[in-house]
Amino acid sequence: MRVVYPLLFFLLLTGFPVCAVEPLAVVTAANSPLETLSLDNLKLIYQRKSQIDPEGNRWVPLNLPVADPLRRSFSLTLFSLLPEEQEDYWNVQYFNGITPPKVMASEEAVLRFVAATTGSIGYVRKQKVDNRVKVLLLLTPNPEK
Amino acid sequence: MSLAADDADSAYRLGSGYAVDETGLRIGGYANAKIDAPRAAPFYFEVTDLSLFITWDNGSRLRFFSELEGGDVLRGGEDEALGLQYAHFEFERFYLDTLIDNNLTIRLGKFLTPIGRWNVIHAAPLVWTTSRPVATENSFSTHASGLMLHGSVMVANRQLEYSVYGDATDALDPHQSREPLNNGVGAHLRYYLDDTLQIGASFANFSLNDDLSANRHHLAGLDFSWSYQKFELSSEIVYRTSDRANVKDIWQGFAQSVMPLFSQHWFAVGRYEFFDQELDKTGQVGVLGLAYRPLPPLVWKLEYRLGTHNELLAPDGLSASFAVLF
């Protein structure tokens, strides 16, 4: 028994973080005057229905590549749809001259772009947040089944 | 490492156009080819649309969009040789949007008349049938040229989209489309009841350029659209009345359902339409069709249409088409 409990404790420590749901941080530039953002507004921004931020700048929403688990999880959390299930919506928008959010290659790319571009907004895992950006909203993601 | 190198979507992708570096320019379009085999007329093949979109949006408050459309580009059939005899080109849309704030955008130029939903998303790759419901084009002009105020506001925590427009086609669109407005005003409202259901209402007061009597029409319409997973239900209805007592009031409408079949790429489509006509009794048609979408921007369609008093506006027959958004 003396061996079993420490072993169980070790398994809990090492095994659970892999499965645990890590919050998603919605971020903008550290020098932005914005402090918070509602989930409804975030949804409108990522649908490109809200185009201008409260400071009068154009929103520049950023996504990760379609296959990125973080993108898929963000999409499910925000829209209850996977990225590929939103293609019909984006085809209609494209017909009206509106393009989907810009796609960045990695979380680091999101952080770099957000820090350098007024009005941009992106999402990364909470642990990736650093002093280049500020967190507007924390999301508990819906993992893909 | 530069920021541009972090950008993962610079490559061309079907259905989203080609972005010209970081200029804000995007070029794309759609194409549609069909075969029509009406029951009482010879069959024919036609490249009905070849449209080129040019979008410019560099992140400022201004946004430009144009659609140059080649219509009936190539045609041939049972009793006519394949040729370019019907080809014509026009700017189907050409406008500049000025984003005032999150609730208001001002559009100046030529745009699709916001009556119902079909007319503003009518591109062949975005709709489920080769044929277009009569109610979505017969009783009004599909284009307007002038000024439009559009945007959205939140009402009871749900989005309400609006557009209000005034047309001055003669002044702004010298190369006029088929049956253009002479002048007109109108509005459309769309309310999102939830993520799957939206309802809309249209109003318009206009005269048509081709109408020599300068008759003024008043139009009211309702539309709804519901989609869940791959299922869809949609309907539009319009009522048009006129200033002159000798011009018949007309009701037109349709209801359409779409359901997935076999796999996620095959769909069954059913539609019922009715339409009052100036010179005949009320027409009615049913359309039964199949659609195969291997990718969202690409669709093959096959359908059969059958009805009564429909010879002029929606004749019986078989249609097949292929459309791609590029």
Interface residues (C-beta under 8 A of the other chain):
Chain A: D40 L44 K49 S50 Q51 I52 G56 R58 V60 P65 F79 S80 E87 D88 W90 N91 V92 Y94 F95 N96 G97 T99 P100 K102 V103 M104 A105 S106 E108 A109 R112 F113 A116 T117 G119
Chain B: M1 L3 D6 D7 A8 D9 G15 S16 G17 A19 R26 G28 Y30 F53 T55 D57 G59 S60 R61 R63 F65 L99 D101 N102 V120 I121 A123 P125 L126 S152 M154 N157 Q159 D195 P296 P297 L325
